[in-house]
Amino acid sequence: MNGLGRLLIIMGLVLVAAGVIISIAQRIPWLGRLPGDIYIKKENFSFSFPLTTCILLSLLLSLILWLFRR
């Protein structure tokens, strides 16, 4: 059961971190509006795909995880 408890704690920390990131992300005005992000707006339809933002966040997360593993 020790492994299950550790897994639940890690999952809880990940959820808390995701909540904090979502709360802070709304205050960063350029997040999701970088060059290369796709945004289509029509009369009754809007579509947003932050491609560049996703790539930058992925690179940043990969760098952070790489640093922690060293």
C-alpha positions in Angstrom: 0.0 0.0 0.0 3.0 2.3 0.3 3.2 2.7 -3.4 -0.5 3.6 -3.7 -0.3 6.3 -1.0 2.7 7.8 -2.7 0.9 7.8 -6.1 -2.1 9.5 -4.6 0.0 12.2 -3.0 1.8 12.8 -6.3 -1.5 13.0 -8.2 -2.8 15.5 -5.6 0.3 17.7 -6.0 0.0 17.6 -9.8 -3.7 18.7 -9.5 -2.8 21.5 -7.1 0.0 22.6 -9.5 -2.3 22.5 -12.5 -4.8 24.6 -10.6 -2.2 27.2 -9.7 -0.9 27.3 -13.3 -4.4 27.8 -14.6 -5.1 30.6 -12.1 -1.8 32.4 -13.0 -2.1 31.8 -16.7 -5.1 34.1 -16.9 -3.0 37.0 -15.7 -0.3 36.6 -18.5 -1.8 38.5 -21.4 0.5 37.1 -24.2 -0.1 33.5 -23.3 -2.1 31.9 -26.1 -1.6 34.9 -28.4 1.9 34.3 -29.7 2.8 34.4 -33.4 2.0 31.0 -34.7 -1.1 30.5 -32.5 -4.2 29.7 -34.5 -7.3 31.7 -33.8 -10.3 31.8 -36.1 -13.4 33.9 -35.3 -16.5 34.0 -37.4 -20.1 35.2 -36.7 -21.2 32.3 -34.5 -18.0 30.3 -34.2 -14.6 30.8 -32.7 -11.7 28.3 -32.7 -8.4 28.7 -30.8 -5.4 26.4 -31.0 -2.3 27.9 -29.3 0.3 25.9 -31.3 3.3 28.1 -30.5 2.3 28.4 -26.8 2.0 24.6 -26.5 5.4 24.1 -28.1 7.1 26.6 -25.7 5.4 25.2 -22.7 6.5 21.7 -23.7 10.1 22.8 -24.1 10.0 24.6 -20.8 8.5 21.6 -19.0 11.0 19.2 -20.7 13.9 21.4 -19.5 12.6 21.6 -15.9 12.1 17.8 -15.8 15.6 17.2 -17.3 17.1 19.5 -14.7 15.4 17.5 -11.9 16.6 14.2 -13.2 20.2 15.3 -13.1 
